[in-house]
Amino acid sequence: MNKSELVETLSIKNNLTYKKSEQIVNLIFDTMSQALIDNDRIEIRGFGSFMVKDYKAYTGRNPKTGEIIQVNEKKLPFFKVGKELRERVDR
């Protein structure tokens, strides 16, 4: 499922206009993104949690050329699936 399919499903199931559903989905995604930018943890019970993991700088290798490169430290979003969702998918 992609974002437009999610908007369409929300619109149909809740008898909302497509535009209103799109605003709701965008608000949720924007709010979640801002929380991760602020280094907050997001927990949705029964679904999972989102957090930001810090990765230290390291020496890597360009797979095409074999050249050794320095990779800067970075922060990446990480999702950990919740127990209930894991069990639902595993059925």
N, C-alpha and C positions, 0 to 999 in steps of 0.2 A: 504494500500500500504506500502510495506517495502522498504528498501534502494535499494536492488537489482532490484526490480520492477521499482523504480524511475530511476535508471541508464539505464535499458533496454528501458523504454519509451523515455528518453532523446536521447538515441542512435538511436532509430527508427525514431522519429519525426524530428531529425536534421541531419540524414544521417551521423552519427559519428560512429567510432568504439566503441565497448563496453569499451575498455580500456580507451579511451579518455573521454567518458562519465563518467566513474568511477572517473577519475582524477578531472573532473569538480565538481561532486557532493561532493567528499572528500574535495576539496578546499573550497567550500561554507560552508560545515559543520565545517571544521577546523577554518575558519575565524570567523564564528558566535560563536563558542565555545571560541575562544581566546578573542573576544569582551566581552563576558559575564564574563570570568575570569578577564578581566581588569575592570570589573564593568561598562561597557558601556551598553547603551540601544540600542536595534536593533528595527527599525521600518520599516515594509514593507507595504507601503500604499495599502489599499484595502484588506490586508491579516490579519495583526495583529502586535503586538509588543512583544518582549521578554525583560525581565529585571531580575535582581537578587534581591530577597527579603531576608532580614536579619531576622532570627528568634532568639529570645533570649533564653537563657538556661531556662529549667523548670524541675519540678519534675514530672516524669511519673510513670507508673506502667506496669510491665511486665504482659501481658494478660494471659500467661500460668501459671506463678507461683504466681502472685499477688504481687511480690516483688516490693518495691518502688525503683526506679532508678533515677539518675540524668542524664538528657539529655543535652548535651552541646549545646552551640549556634551554629547555622549553617546558611549557605547561600544556597538557592535553586533557580533554574531557574523558572521563572513564565511566562506564555504566556497569553496575553489578546487578544482575537479575535477582528478583525476590523469590522466595521459596514457593509462594502460591503460583506465580507465573511459570516457574520452572516445572512444577508438577502438572499444570494444565497443558503445557506444550508436550510434556513427556507421555501423556496418556495416549 
